[in-house]
Amino acid sequence: WKRVDEGLVASGAAKSNAIYDALGAQTNALKHHRLWSKPDGSEVACVATFGDDCVGHPGVVHGGVTSLLFDNTLGWANALSITKGGDPSQHDTVKQFGMT
């Protein structure tokens, strides 16, 4: 397993991304977010810790934020599987479908 979120952010692939930009950099609502991938991109895992700005009720993460996190993680899983673990921002198929 390798950590891939740092590379995605550094490459610009995560620019204007809801997880890294709106919830992370702009509001700090998402306190901790890490994306991991097997080297060949065949599996992806996400670990996240939510802040108080992500709650629907005290102590409960808002369902919209939960679905956003699942959607985002599955999108990166798709991009990483297409690129076999490489940088999605450099892959023609990923660029063609606007996945970055």
C-alpha positions as CSV (number, residue, x, y, z in Angstrom):
1,W,0.0,0.0,0.0
2,K,1.1,3.5,-0.7
3,R,-0.3,6.9,0.2
4,V,-1.6,8.6,-2.9
5,D,-3.5,11.7,-1.6
6,E,-0.3,13.8,-1.3
7,G,0.7,13.1,-4.9
8,L,-2.8,13.9,-6.2
9,V,-2.9,17.2,-4.4
10,A,0.7,18.1,-5.5
11,S,0.0,17.2,-9.1
12,G,-3.0,19.5,-9.2
13,A,-5.4,16.5,-9.8
14,A,-7.3,17.5,-6.6
15,K,-7.8,21.2,-7.5
16,S,-11.3,22.3,-6.9
17,N,-12.1,18.9,-5.4
18,A,-14.8,19.0,-2.7
19,I,-12.8,16.9,-0.3
20,Y,-9.5,18.6,-0.6
21,D,-10.6,22.1,-1.3
22,A,-14.1,22.8,0.0
23,L,-14.0,20.6,3.1
24,G,-10.3,20.6,3.7
25,A,-8.4,23.7,2.7
26,Q,-11.2,26.2,2.9
27,T,-13.1,25.1,6.0
28,N,-11.0,22.5,7.8
29,A,-14.3,20.6,8.3
30,L,-12.5,17.4,7.4
31,K,-9.8,17.2,10.0
32,H,-7.9,14.2,8.6
33,H,-8.2,12.5,5.2
34,R,-5.8,10.0,3.7
35,L,-6.1,8.0,0.5
36,W,-4.1,4.8,0.1
37,S,-3.8,2.5,-2.9
38,K,-2.1,-0.8,-3.7
39,P,0.8,0.0,-6.1
40,D,-1.1,-1.4,-9.1
41,G,-4.2,0.7,-8.3
42,S,-6.3,-2.5,-7.8
43,E,-7.6,-1.4,-4.3
44,V,-8.1,1.9,-2.6
45,A,-8.8,2.8,1.0
46,C,-9.7,6.0,2.6
47,V,-9.4,7.1,6.3
48,A,-11.1,10.3,7.4
49,T,-11.8,12.2,10.6
50,F,-14.6,14.7,10.5
51,G,-14.8,18.1,12.3
52,D,-17.8,19.8,13.9
53,D,-18.7,21.4,10.6
54,C,-19.7,18.0,9.1
55,V,-22.4,17.1,11.6
56,G,-26.1,16.9,10.9
57,H,-26.9,16.3,14.6
58,P,-24.4,16.4,17.5
59,G,-22.0,13.5,17.1
60,V,-23.5,12.3,13.8
61,V,-21.8,13.0,10.4
62,H,-24.2,14.6,7.9
63,G,-25.4,12.0,5.3
64,G,-24.5,14.3,2.5
65,V,-20.9,14.5,3.7
66,T,-20.7,10.7,4.0
67,S,-22.0,10.2,0.5
68,L,-19.6,12.9,-0.8
69,L,-16.7,11.0,0.8
70,F,-17.8,7.7,-0.7
71,D,-18.3,9.3,-4.1
72,N,-14.9,10.9,-4.0
73,T,-13.1,7.8,-2.8
74,L,-14.8,5.7,-5.5
75,G,-13.8,8.3,-8.1
76,W,-10.2,8.1,-7.2
77,A,-10.4,4.3,-7.1
78,N,-11.6,4.4,-10.7
79,A,-8.9,6.8,-11.8
80,L,-6.2,4.9,-10.0
81,S,-7.4,1.6,-11.5
82,I,-7.4,3.1,-15.0
83,T,-3.8,4.3,-14.5
84,K,-2.7,1.1,-12.7
85,G,-1.7,3.2,-9.7
86,G,0.0,6.0,-11.6
87,D,-0.8,9.7,-11.6
88,P,-4.4,10.2,-12.8
89,S,-3.7,13.7,-14.0
90,Q,-1.3,12.4,-16.6
91,H,-3.6,9.8,-18.2
92,D,-5.4,10.5,-21.4
93,T,-8.6,8.6,-20.5
94,V,-8.9,10.4,-17.2
95,K,-8.4,13.8,-18.9
96,Q,-10.9,12.9,-21.6
97,F,-13.7,12.2,-19.1
98,G,-12.8,15.2,-16.9
99,M,-12.0,13.0,-13.9
100,T,-9.3,15.4,-12.6
